[in-house]
Amino acid sequence: MLNIAVVGLGLIGGSIAGALKKSNKYKVDGANRSRAPIEFAIENGLIDGEAKSLSDYDVVFVALPPEVTMRVLNDSAFADGAIVADICGIKGDILSCVRQKKRNYRYVGTHPMAGKEVSGVNNASPDLFRGANMVLTRDDETDEEAFEIMRELTRDMGFGRIVECDAAFHDKKIALTSQLAHIVSNAYVKSPEIENCLGFTGGSFQDMTRIAAVDECVWTELYMHNQKNLESELSLLIQNLQAYCDALRMNSPEKLALLLKEGREIKQKFDS
């Protein structure tokens, strides 16, 4: 039986621990800077106990923001040959950190594509990842056995699709599919017309605003670690939006209809 530690018992870390513990195949402990999340996780069956020394574990998940993650990867004592995985929403800078010197552990990058609009271990769930996507990243130095073990752990957590790629490909895609989407939602609610909208909202409004309430500290850190990719996607979006604005300004229903048709066809192709 693998001994697993999860460092950082927030929403994602607590859910990882709970999902692995629920599988009844592993011993799962947790570590956290503050004590309350550890006690909550133990009392609610998300972990077996507290992880006091990371060198005691076969697998360690680091479920923390990028800067803290890199400190843990650099400064912690891990068992020789242990598998250490981060869950950060950026991968390039994490990989660069790991590869800057020889390590006694085997690193695998992971990014669970699941979450909630709320945070904290009290919102964690062993079923959070059921049917969700997981991205596993690798490079030429990735240990194959470690990667296969991580793939098995991912399946045991309930993920429905496992995608494999390198760190650069991950960061380019995530700039569009996650980071840009959060910026758009956050910017959308800044219209003064947001006031007194009660009774005028439906599904489209809920879809657009669901992820607007980002944690500015967490997401600013993620954005800055993927600055070039995100800036490129944001610039392209602004350019595309300007075309719609120009069609309206020119009173051109033909141009507007063409733009909408192009978008519809792209979405239909994506869904097919």
Backbone as a ProteinNet text record, in pm:
[ID]
protein_1_A
[PRIMARY]
MLNIAVVGLGLIGGSIAGALKKSNKYKVDGANRSRAPIEFAIENGLIDGEAKSLSDYDVVFVALPPEVTMRVLNDSAFADGAIVADICGIKGDILSCVRQKKRNYRYVGTHPMAGKEVSGVNNASPDLFRGANMVLTRDDETDEEAFEIMRELTRDMGFGRIVECDAAFHDKKIALTSQLAHIVSNAYVKSPEIENCLGFTGGSFQDMTRIAAVDECVWTELYMHNQKNLESELSLLIQNLQAYCDALRMNSPEKLALLLKEGREIKQKFDS
[TERTIARY]
84.1	0	87.8	62.5	137.8	99.3	199.5	175.3	178.1	67.7	52.2	32.1	99.5	79.5	28.6	-64.7	-114	-78	2.5	46.1	-41.9	-119	-210.8	-352.5	-422.6	-557.4	-662.7	-665.9	-773.5	-878.2	-950.9	-1054.7	-997.6	-892.2	-837.2	-756.9	-669.5	-590.6	-677.1	-779.6	-869.6	-946.7	-983.6	-1057.8	-968.2	-841.7	-747	-730.9	-707.9	-690.9	-815.7	-931.6	-1056.4	-1084.3	-1053.8	-1078.4	-987.8	-860.9	-768.4	-801.9	-841.4	-879.3	-1005.9	-1098.1	-1224.1	-1200.9	-1091.9	-1063.9	-1024.3	-988.8	-949	-824.5	-740.4	-618.9	-491.6	-506.1	-388.5	-405.7	-291.8	-291.6	-264.9	-352.2	-345	-339.9	-233.1	-218.9	-213.3	-231.7	-231.9	-142	-89.8	-9.1	-64.1	-64.5	-115.8	-50.9	-31.3	33.5	-47.2	-178	-264.9	-327.5	-363.7	-407.5	-552.9	-638.5	-782.4	-816.2	-759.6	-792.3	-753.8	-642.5	-602.6	-707.4	-749.9	-850.6	-981.9	-1021.9	-1145.6	-1133.6	-1019.5	-1000.8	-1001.9	-944.6	-945.8	-1087.5	-1154.5	-1288.8	-1389	-1365.5	-1459.7	-1411.9	-1311	-1269	-1196.3	-1139.2	-1065.1	-921.6	-866.4	-730.4	-728.3	-623.1	-605.9	-540.7	-451.6	-381.8	-296.2	-214.7	-129.1	5	50	181.9	283.6	368.6	464.1	600.9	636.4	763.6	739.4	760.2	732.3	824.8	935.9	1028.5	973.7	858.6	796.5	704	690.1	584.2	638.6	563.9	597.9	556.6	443.7	389.2	350	386.2	349.4	283.7	161.4	93.6	112.4	160	175.1	62.8	-36.5	-157.6	-156	-61.9	-38.8	-19.2	-26.5	0.2	143.5	172	302.3	424.6	427.5	547.3	574.3	470.9	487.6	522.9	460.7	492.3	640.1	696.2	837.9	927.3	886	963.1	959	841.5	829.6	913.9	908.9	986	1136.2	1177.2	1319.7	1369.3	1289	1337.8	1298.7	1203.7	1156.1	1244.8	1245	1316.6	1218.2	1240.2	1156.2	1234.3	1161.5	1226.7	1293.5	1405.6	1471.7	1375.5	1358.1	1271	1123.8	1087.5	946.4	893.5	764.3	697.8	639.1	676.7	627.8	554.8	430.8	346.1	290.2	295.1	225.1	91	0.6	-130.3	-154.3	-47.7	-60.1	-121.9	-185.4	-246	-147.1	-18.9	88.1	194.1	263.9	358.8	501.2	518.3	651.5	747.2	707.1	795.8	818.5	717.7	735.3	839	827.3	923.3	1064.4	1078.7	1210.6	1271.5	1187.3	1233	1285.3	1208.4	1246.9	1376.2	1389.9	1503.3	1629.5	1626.6	1745.7	1860	1828.7	1934	1885.3	1978.1	1943.5	1857.9	1752.5	1661.5	1666.9	1635.8	1628.2	1486.6	1395	1257.5	1224.5	1111.3	1065	944.1	959.5	855.9	761.1	630.7	527.6	435.6	412.9	322.4	178.7	88.5	-53.4	-135.2	-249	-341.3	-483.8	-550.1	-690.4	-779.5	-854.7	-941.6	-1081	-1086.1	-1212.1	-1200.4	-1312.4	-1312.3	-1453	-1460.2	-1586.9	-1566.1	-1676.3	-1666.5	-1628.3	-1624.5	-1589.4	-1458.3	-1393.2	-1262.9	-1267	-1153.9	-1141.7	-1173.5	-1109	-1126.7	-1268.9	-1341.1	-1480.1	-1569.3	-1521	-1595.5	-1538.1	-1436.3	-1375.5	-1471.6	-1453.3	-1539.2	-1460.8	-1472.5	-1407.7	-1457.9	-1573.2	-1633.2	-1614	-1532	-1515.5	-1464.9	-1381.6	-1316.2	-1388.9	-1503.3	-1574.4	-1609.5	-1547.9	-1572.5	-1499	-1418.5	-1348.5	-1221.5	-1158	-1033	-913.4	-807.8	-679.9	-570.5	-485.8	-370.3	-245.8	-172.4	-43.1	66	168.1	274.8	403.6	481	605.3	708.2	835.3	943.2	1039.6	1154.6	1249.8	1306.9	1298.3	1354.8	1249.3	1125.5	1019.9	1041.4	1032	1045.3	918.2	932.4	816.2	734.6	800.7	727.3	646.7	709.4	638.8	518.4	535.5	425.4	309.5	339.7	234.6	163.2	237.6	174.8	82.5	126.2	41.7	-83.1	-70.4	-186.7	-288	-235.6	-323.7	-391.7	-315.7	-373.9	-483.2	-458.2	-556.5	-686.7	-673.8	-794.5	-867.3	-790.6	-852.8	-921.7	-880.3	-947.3	-1078.5	-1102.9	-1230.3	-1229.9	-1113.9	-1109.4	-1156	-1230.5	-1285.3	-1193.4	-1111.9	-1020.6	-884.9	-781	-644.5	-572.8	-523.5	-453.7	-305.9	-219.7	-75.4	-14.4	76.2	142.7	266.5	342.8	454.9	409.1	496.1	459.6	425.5	500.3	476.5	340	303.6	173.1	61.6	78.3	-20.3	-43.5	63.7	50.4	-14.9	11.6	-48.8	-199.2	-239.2	-380.8	-456	-395.6	-464.7	-484.1	-399.6	-418.6	-554.4	-597.5	-728.3	-841.3	-826	-940.4	-974.1	-880.7	-904.6	-876.7	-753.8	-713.5	-788.2	-798.2	-871	-1018.3	-1075.9	-1216.8	-1243.8	-1154.2	-1171.8	-1159.8	-1066.8	-1052.7	-1177.6	-1228.7	-1348.5	-1466.7	-1486.3	-1596.9	-1580.4	-1458.2	-1430.1	-1450.8	-1413.1	-1430.9	-1577.6	-1649.9	-1790.7	-1876.1	-1850.9	-1935.5	-1903.3	-1805.7	-1769.9	-1859.4	-1950.9	-2045.8	-2134.1	-2158.5	-2248.6	-2390.8	-2424.4	-2557.8	-2578.5	-2470.5	-2483.1	-2576.5	-2587.6	-2678.3	-2824	-2905.2	-3049.7	-3081.7	-3004.3	-3027.3	-3125.9	-3164.8	-3252.3	-3380.1	-3411	-3527.6	-3497	-3374.3	-3334.8	-3229	-3196.6	-3089	-3144.3	-3071.1	-3105.7	-2979.6	-2985.1	-2872.7	-2747	-2761.4	-2643.1	-2569	-2643.4	-2580.4	-2508.8	-2572.9	-2511	-2383.8	-2388.1	-2269.6	-2154.5	-2186.5	-2081.4	-2022.6	-2099.4	-2055.2	-2012.9	-2027.1	-2003.7	-1863.7	-1763.7	-1625.4	-1568.6	-1656.1	-1608	-1540.3	-1583.4	-1533.6	-1403.1	-1302.1	-1172.2	-1101.9	-1018.5	-928	-813.9	-810.3	-716.2	-570.2	-540.3	-401.3	-359.9	-443.6	-413.9	-404.1	-503.3	-508.5	-407.2	-374	-267.9	-136.7	-108.7	13.4	13.6	-99	-108.8	-91	-157.9	-148.3	-4.4	64.8	199.8	298.6	270.1	356.5	327.8	222.5	190.5	168.5	244.8	222.2	216.9	312.8	319.1	201.5	170.4	57.7	-74.3	-93.7	-220	-232.5	-124.3	-127.7	-163.5	-110.6	-139.7	-287.5	-345.6	-486.7	-577	-540.1	-620.5	-617.6	-502.5	-490.9	-576	-576.1	-656.9	-805.4	-845.5	-986.3	-1028.3	-945.1	-975.7	-991.2	-903.5	-911.5	-1042.7	-1080.9	-1205.7	-1328.1	-1326.6	-1438.4	-1450.8	-1337.8	-1340.3	-1412.2	-1400.2	-1468.2	-1620.4	-1670.9	-1814.7	-1856.2	-1774	-1803.9	-1805.1	-1710.4	-1703.8	-1827.6	-1874.3	-1993.9	-2115.2	-2126.2	-2237.4	-2222.9	-2101.2	-2076.5	-2103.5	-2072.9	-2094.3	-2236.8	-2320.4	-2459.9	-2465.5	-2383.4	-2371.2	-2422.6	-2550.3	-2602.3	-2536.3	-2495.1	-2429.4	-2296.8	-2216.9	-2088.5	-2110	-2206.6	-2234.8	-2280.5	-2368	-2416.5	-2302.2	-2209.9	-2095.5	-2007.4	-1983.1	-1902.8	-1969	-2100.3	-2173.3	-2172.7	-2185.2	-2182.1	-2046.9	-1940.3	-1806.5	-1791.1	-1836.3	-1827.8	-1911.5	-2032.9	-2121.4	-2057.2	-1999.3	-1940.5	-1818.7	-1740.2	-1625.4	-1671.3	-1774.8	-1827.4	-1888.9	-1960.1	-2019.7	-1912.4	-1805.1	-1693.9	-1628.3	-1612	-1550.7	-1634.9	-1767.9	-1857.9	-1876.5	-1845.3	-1872.6	-1770.6
-119.6	0	124.8	214.5	339.3	432	495	600.9	733.8	809	932.6	1050.1	1160.3	1284	1391.8	1471.7	1586.8	1711.7	1798.1	1921.2	2034.9	2093.9	2201.1	2148.4	2158.7	2102.5	2210.5	2258.5	2346.6	2266	2332.6	2264.6	2148.9	2175.7	2073.6	1970.7	2016.7	1923.6	1832.3	1889.4	1808.6	1708.9	1749.3	1659.3	1547.2	1578.7	1475.2	1371.9	1421.1	1330.2	1244.5	1309.2	1236.9	1133.4	1168.1	1075.2	953.6	975.6	863.6	776.9	839.8	763.4	682.5	739.4	671.3	544.8	540.9	423.3	302.2	326.4	219.1	143.2	210	146.9	209	321.9	395	446.8	469.9	545.4	690.4	780	919.3	1011.7	1088.5	1188	1327.2	1428.5	1565.5	1656	1758.7	1860.8	1996.9	2088	2222.8	2319.5	2443.9	2543.1	2570.9	2582.9	2604.4	2472.3	2462.9	2337.1	2302.2	2402.5	2376.7	2287.5	2311.1	2223.1	2077.6	2053.4	1916.1	1849.2	1919.6	1864	1838.7	1932.7	1914.4	1792.4	1778.7	1667.9	1533.2	1527.2	1402.6	1370.4	1470	1449.5	1410	1456.7	1429.6	1319.3	1245.6	1127.9	1154.2	1274.2	1304.7	1253.9	1243.6	1193.3	1098.5	1016.1	924.9	994.1	1089.5	1157.4	1270.4	1328.2	1440.4	1391.1	1450.7	1420.3	1512.7	1456.4	1539.3	1546	1444.1	1443.1	1387.8	1469.6	1427.8	1315.2	1296.4	1189.1	1050.8	1045.5	917	864	936.6	903.9	863.9	771.1	724.6	825.2	892.6	991.5	1115.2	1231.4	1358.7	1447.7	1490.8	1591.2	1727.2	1824.9	1961.4	2045.2	2074	2143.8	2287.1	2364.7	2501.5	2593.9	2726.4	2820.2	2806.4	2858.2	2834.8	2871.9	2991.9	3034.9	2945.6	2914.3	2827.6	2686.1	2641.6	2508.7	2496.4	2597.3	2590.5	2589.2	2659.3	2654.2	2513.8	2451.3	2315.2	2218.4	2231.6	2142.8	2160.4	2281.2	2309.6	2275.1	2301.5	2302.4	2181.4	2100.7	1988.9	1866.5	1783.4	1656.2	1546.5	1488.6	1380	1249.3	1138.3	1007.9	986.1	915.5	882.8	804.8	853.6	786	814.7	899.5	934.6	1004.4	990.7	1061.9	1189.7	1303.6	1433.4	1501.5	1540.2	1600.1	1732.5	1835	1959.3	1958	2046.3	2054.9	2194.9	2271.6	2411.7	2428	2543.4	2577.3	2628.3	2633.5	2661.9	2554.2	2524.4	2413.2	2450.8	2545.8	2578.3	2620.4	2714.8	2764.4	2660.7	2577	2470.7	2370.3	2331.4	2237.1	2294.9	2420.6	2485.9	2483.1	2504.4	2499.3	2360.8	2259.1	2121.7	2082.3	2118.9	2073.8	2156.4	2255.4	2339.1	2267.7	2156.9	2076.5	1932.3	1841.5	1701	1681.8	1602.6	1577	1429.2	1402	1262.1	1206.9	1291.9	1248	1250.3	1187.1	1178.8	1270.6	1370.4	1473.4	1439.8	1459.7	1453.2	1573.7	1647.2	1761.8	1718.4	1769.2	1737.8	1865.8	1866.8	1980.1	1927.8	1913.5	1870.5	1980.5	1947.6	2045.9	2038.6	2076.8	2075.1	2172.6	2219.8	2312.3	2358.7	2456.5	2517.3	2667.8	2739.3	2884.4	2919.2	2818.3	2838.3	2766.5	2802.4	2744.1	2684.2	2627.7	2575.6	2427.8	2361.5	2218.4	2182.5	2276.4	2249.5	2232.4	2273.3	2253.1	2138.4	2068.9	1958.6	1840.5	1759.6	1642.4	1529.7	1406.6	1293.2	1270.2	1326.4	1307	1427.4	1524.5	1646	1616.7	1514.5	1488.6	1384.3	1339.2	1232.9	1275.8	1209.4	1238.4	1358.9	1428.2	1549.4	1514.3	1617.3	1600.9	1621.8	1543.9	1563.3	1575.5	1676.5	1692.2	1645	1553.2	1507.6	1556.9	1621.8	1674.9	1595.6	1590.2	1513.6	1580.8	1544.9	1587.6	1470.7	1494.9	1387.5	1323.9	1393.2	1340.9	1274.4	1271.8	1212.3	1062	1013.9	871.6	798.6	696.9	628.8	556	491.6	421.7	520.4	633.2	735	788	806.6	858.6	759.3	630.5	528.8	518.7	531.8	530.9	650.6	767.4	886.3	869.6	803.6	778	688.7	588.1	500.4	576.4	660.1	741.2	832.6	888.1	975.5	901.1	780.2	700.1	669.7	641.1	609.6	730.6	850.6	971.6	997.2	924.6	935.8	1018.1	1064.4	1145.9	1064.4	1130	1061.6	1062.3	1166.1	1177.5	1222.7	1155.6	1190.9	1237.6	1360.6	1419.2	1431.5	1389.9	1397.2	1498.6	1581.7	1681.2	1732.1	1819.5	1881.6	2011.6	2069.4	2187.3	2307	2327	2442.2	2432.9	2314.1	2294.4	2318.9	2268	2291.1	2439.2	2514.3	2656	2735.7	2697.9	2766.7	2741.1	2616.7	2583.1	2642.4	2637.3	2680.4	2831.8	2904.7	3049.2	3080	2996.5	3015.4	2955	2827.9	2754.1	2786.7	2844.1	2874.3	3020.4	3063.2	3195.7	3308.1	3300.9	3404.3	3405.5	3287	3278.7	3350.1	3337.3	3404.7	3556.6	3602.3	3746.5	3802.3	3732.3	3779.3	3790.4	3690.7	3693.3	3807.5	3825.8	3931.4	4070	4086.6	4215.4	4240.4	4136.1	4146.6	4211.6	4175.9	4227.4	4371.9	4433.8	4571.7	4673	4625.3	4718.9	4781.1	4912.8	4975.5	4920.3	4857.2	4800.1	4675.3	4630.5	4515.1	4546.2	4675.3	4717.5	4696.8	4654.8	4638.6	4540.8	4431.2	4330.6	4221.8	4224.2	4119.9	4112.8	3993.1	3974.2	3979.9	4021	4031.5	3927.2	3838.8	3743.2	3604	3533.6	3394.8	3311.7	3203.4	3112.6	3174	3259	3318.8	3408.7	3483.5	3570	3485.6	3377.9	3291.2	3227.3	3185.4	3125.7	3225.4	3349.3	3450.2	3496.8	3492.2	3549.8	3446.3	3318.4	3214.1	3220.5	3253.5	3252.4	3393.7	3492.7	3631	3659.5	3592.5	3622.6	3549.1	3579	3513.8	3565.5	3481.8	3524.5	3599.6	3730.6	3811.8	3777.7	3733.1	3698.6	3570.2	3468.4	3340.2	3355.1	3422.2	3428.1	3524.5	3631.6	3719.3	3642.8	3560.3	3480	3384	3319.2	3227.8	3302.2	3418.4	3495.8	3538.3	3585.1	3635.9	3524.5	3403	3290.5	3238.2	3288.6	3249.9	3374.6	3476.7	3611.3	3618.1	3560.9	3574.3	3505.6	3384	3311.8	3382.8	3430.2	3495.6	3630.2	3705.2	3833.7	3813.4	3709.5	3679.9	3649.5	3565.4	3531.1	3650.5	3731.7	3848.2	3950.8	3969.3	4063.1	4017.3	3886.6	3833.3	3850.5	3828.7	3847.5	3992.9	4085.5	4228.1	4260.6	4205.6	4226.6	4171.8	4051.5	3991.6	4070.7	4115.8	4194.7	4327.8	4384.6	4512.3	4498.3	4381.2	4358.3	4364.3	4308.1	4315.5	4459.9	4530.8	4670.8	4754.8	4729.3	4802.6	4776.4	4653.1	4619.5	4695.6	4707	4783.3	4931.8	4982.1	5124.7	5161.6	5070.4	5094.8	5063.2	5021.5	4986	4881.2	4775.9	4673.7	4539	4511	4379.8	4265.5	4291.5	4187.1	4145.1	4243.7	4214.7	4146.1	4193.2	4134.1	3989.1	3964.2	3828.6	3735.9	3787	3707.4	3670.1	3766.6	3739.3	3633.4	3646.9	3550.1	3412.1	3408.2	3281.2	3212.1	3290.4	3233.9	3170.9	3242.7	3190.2	3064.5	3065.8	2949.5	2827.4	2844.8	2731.5	2674.9	2762.1	2715.8	2634.6	2685.2	2612.5	2479	2474	2348.8	2247.3	2295.6	2206.5	2153.4	2236.1	2194.7	2088.7	2104.1	2012.2	1879.3	1877.7	1756.5	1644.7
0	0	0	-96	-101.8	12.1	70.5	168.7	95.4	104	27.9	122.6	93.5	167.4	72.4	120	44.9	124.3	63	128.1	79.2	169	132.8	127	238.5	247.1	222.8	98.6	55.7	-18.3	-105.7	-183.1	-264.6	-344.3	-432.1	-353.4	-264.7	-185.5	-100.6	-37.1	43.7	-39.1	-160.9	-249.9	-302.9	-332.8	-374.7	-264	-142.1	-28.9	-8.4	-11.6	10.3	-96.3	-222	-332.1	-322	-288.5	-276.2	-155.6	-46.2	72.7	46.7	-26.6	-57	-138.8	-215.8	-298	-213.7	-86.4	6.3	-39.5	-117.9	-167.7	-111	-39.1	4.7	146.5	212.2	337.3	300.1	340.5	297.7	418.6	429.8	535.2	474.2	556.7	508.4	589.8	523.8	590.3	552.2	648	622.3	719.3	674.9	760.3	885.6	873.4	990	1033	1157.1	1214.7	1182.2	1172.4	1158.6	1039	919.5	806.7	829.1	900.8	930.4	1018.4	1121.7	1212	1138.8	1053.1	976.1	885.7	817.6	723.9	795	913.9	990.9	1037.3	1092.4	1146.2	1038.2	915.1	807.1	711.9	752.8	678.9	549	532.6	410	416.5	536.1	555.6	674.6	679.6	793.2	910.9	883.4	990.6	937.5	1022.7	985.6	933.5	824.1	768.1	833.7	916.5	990.5	923.3	847.4	774.4	634.3	533.7	396.5	350.5	419.4	383.2	417.3	481.9	517.7	408.5	296.3	200.6	63.6	-0.1	-133.8	-240	-215.6	-309.8	-231.6	-283.6	-221.4	-326.1	-297.9	-379.8	-313.2	-389.3	-337.1	-396.2	-313.6	-358.9	-307.4	-359.3	-313.4	-433.2	-413.6	-522.8	-573.8	-692.8	-756.7	-673.9	-617.9	-545.4	-425.1	-349.4	-232.3	-276.7	-385.6	-439	-470.3	-535.3	-571.4	-448.4	-341.8	-217.8	-157.7	-159.9	-107.1	-189.3	-320.9	-408.3	-388.5	-354.8	-336	-196.4	-95.4	41.8	124.9	80	161.2	144	246.8	242	201	84.1	35.3	40.3	44.7	41	-93.9	-93.1	-219	-308.9	-431.9	-526.7	-510.1	-416.1	-398.4	-523.1	-545.1	-653.8	-597.1	-654.5	-607	-721.7	-696.5	-800.3	-750.6	-835	-804.2	-876.1	-835.5	-901.3	-957.5	-977.4	-1017.2	-1155.5	-1175.1	-1303.2	-1405.3	-1370.1	-1466.6	-1448.5	-1555.9	-1548.6	-1589.1	-1678.5	-1727.9	-1618.1	-1534.9	-1430.1	-1321	-1294.5	-1195.9	-1245.6	-1372.5	-1429.8	-1428.3	-1463.7	-1462.5	-1323.7	-1223	-1084.2	-1050.3	-1085.3	-1052.1	-1123.3	-1249.8	-1330.3	-1311.6	-1223.8	-1209.1	-1137	-1071.9	-1010.3	-996.1	-968	-953.9	-829	-842.2	-730.7	-691.4	-566	-521.9	-537.1	-586.2	-607.9	-756.4	-789.5	-928.6	-944.3	-1028.2	-1043	-1157.4	-1131.9	-1235.5	-1217.8	-1325	-1318.9	-1339.9	-1257.9	-1273.6	-1265.1	-1332.8	-1324	-1331	-1215.7	-1215.3	-1272.7	-1376.6	-1439.9	-1376.6	-1250.1	-1175.4	-1059.7	-1012.7	-900.3	-867.9	-780.6	-741.3	-730.9	-714	-695.9	-552.5	-465.5	-325	-297.4	-188.3	-155.9	-15.6	23.9	159.2	170	266.6	283.8	323.8	383.2	420.1	298	181.2	56.1	-27.8	24.2	-47.6	-55.3	-160.1	-178.2	-244.7	-195.6	-260.9	-402.7	-436.6	-568.5	-660.8	-620.4	-700.1	-840.8	-854.9	-983.6	-1067.5	-1020.4	-1090.9	-1234.1	-1332.6	-1473.7	-1528.3	-1446.1	-1489.6	-1568.6	-1623.6	-1697.5	-1605.3	-1629	-1560.4	-1665.2	-1651.4	-1739.5	-1664.7	-1725.6	-1673.8	-1768.3	-1712.9	-1797.7	-1777.6	-1884.4	-1881.8	-1970.9	-1950.1	-2038.7	-2054.9	-2115.6	-2144.6	-2018.5	-1905.2	-1780.2	-1691.2	-1734.9	-1653.5	-1638.8	-1516.4	-1488.7	-1532.6	-1616.2	-1672.6	-1566.6	-1472.9	-1366.9	-1283.7	-1249.9	-1171.9	-1247.5	-1377.9	-1459.7	-1463.1	-1473.9	-1476.9	-1342.6	-1234	-1101.3	-1086.4	-1134.9	-1127	-1212.3	-1326	-1409.4	-1334.8	-1262.9	-1185.4	-1071.8	-1003.4	-895.8	-950	-1067.7	-1131.4	-1159.1	-1211	-1235.7	-1104.8	-1000.8	-872	-809.7	-850.1	-801.7	-874.1	-982.4	-1052.1	-1178.3	-1222.4	-1343.8	-1463.7	-1552.2	-1668.1	-1788	-1802.5	-1916.7	-1866.8	-1912.3	-1876.1	-2002.4	-2001	-2115.2	-2080.4	-2172.9	-2152.8	-2249.4	-2198.4	-2284	-2211.7	-2278.8	-2209.8	-2144.5	-2064.1	-1984.8	-2073.1	-2180.6	-2267.7	-2334	-2381.6	-2445.4	-2344.5	-2223.9	-2118	-2094.7	-2078.1	-2044	-2156.8	-2280.2	-2394.5	-2398.8	-2378.6	-2382	-2263.6	-2145.8	-2025.2	-2024.7	-2097.4	-2109.6	-2170.5	-2265.4	-2329.6	-2248.9	-2210.8	-2156.9	-2012.2	-1938.1	-1797.2	-1763.9	-1786	-1739.4	-1810.4	-1943.2	-2017.7	-1978.5	-1959.3	-1922.1	-1790.1	-1693.6	-1564.7	-1579.7	-1663.1	-1685.8	-1752.5	-1853.7	-1923.5	-1827.2	-1745.1	-1649.2	-1549.7	-1501.8	-1405.4	-1465.7	-1593.5	-1661.1	-1695.4	-1728.9	-1769.9	-1660.3	-1535.4	-1426.7	-1390.4	-1456.9	-1426.5	-1497.4	-1581.8	-1643.4	-1535.9	-1542.5	-1444.8	-1453.4	-1564.7	-1580.4	-1494.2	-1426	-1336.7	-1220.2	-1188.7	-1081.3	-1124.3	-1028.8	-1051.3	-1164.2	-1172.1	-1275.9	-1232	-1106.1	-1055.4	-1139.6	-1186	-1270.9	-1418.6	-1452.7	-1593.5	-1630.8	-1539.3	-1564.7	-1593.9	-1677.2	-1708.8	-1716.3	-1790	-1797.5	-1854.3	-1955.6	-2017.3	-1918.9	-1839	-1738	-1633.5	-1589	-1489.1	-1544.1	-1669.8	-1732.2	-1738.1	-1771.1	-1787.9	-1655.5	-1549.2	-1422	-1319.3	-1349	-1248.8	-1189.6	-1272	-1223.4	-1208.2	-1195	-1184.3	-1051	-946.8	-811.4	-783.7	-864	-847.7	-722.2	-665.3	-558.8	-627.4	-609.8	-687.7	-658.7	-538	-505.6	-577.3	-569.3	-632.5	-783.6	-843.4	-989.1	-1048.1	-979.2	-1028.1	-1037.5	-937.9	-939.4	-1059.1	-1083.5	-1197.5	-1329.5	-1341.7	-1465.8	-1494	-1390.9	-1412.1	-1446.3	-1401.6	-1436.5	-1577.6	-1639.7	-1777.7	-1862.4	-1834.5	-1886.6	-2038.9	-2107.3	-2252.7	-2320.4	-2277.5	-2337.6	-2312.7	-2190.4	-2156.7	-2227.5	-2234	-2304.6	-2451.7	-2512.3	-2652.1	-2671.7	-2585.5	-2598.1	-2569.4	-2471.8	-2438.3	-2551.4	-2612	-2724.3	-2842	-2868.3	-2977.6	-2949.5	-2825.6	-2788.9	-2808.6	-2765.5	-2782.6	-2930.7	-3012.8	-3157.7	-3213.8	-3169.9	-3217	-3170.6	-3046.7	-2995.3	-3069.7	-3106.5	-3178.9	-3311.8	-3374.7	-3502.1	-3484.5	-3375.3	-3348	-3321.5	-3245.4	-3214.5	-3343	-3432.1	-3557.6	-3643.6	-3646.2	-3724.5	-3673.1	-3542.2	-3484.3	-3515.4	-3501.3	-3524.7	-3670.9	-3763.2	-3905.7	-3948.8	-3851.1	-3881.7	-3992.9	-3976.4	-4080.1	-4030.1	-4048.5	-4007.3	-4083.3	-4207.9	-4285.7	-4220.7	-4181.1	-4116.1	-3981.9	-3905.6	-3774.8	-3789.3	-3886.1	-3908.8	-3950	-4030.3	-4073.5	-3954.4	-3865.9	-3746.7	-3658.3	-3640.4	-3558.6	-3623.2	-3754.3	-3827.4	-3810	-3820	-3802.4	-3663.7	-3561.4	-3425.5	-3407.3	-3462	-3450.8	-3515	-3633	-3703	-3630.4	-3570.9	-3493.6	-3372.4	-3303.8	-3186.7	-3227.9	-3336.3	-3382.9	-3421.1	-3482.7	-3518.4	-3392.7	-3291.7	-3164.2	-3095	-3103.5	-3034.3	-3107.2	-3237.1	-3315.6	-3289.8
[MASK]
++++++++++++++++++++++++++++++++++++++++++++++++++++++++++++++++++++++++++++++++++++++++++++++++++++++++++++++++++++++++++++++++++++++++++++++++++++++++++++++++++++++++++++++++++++++++++++++++++++++++++++++++++++++++++++++++++++++++++++++++++++++++++++++++++++++++++++++++

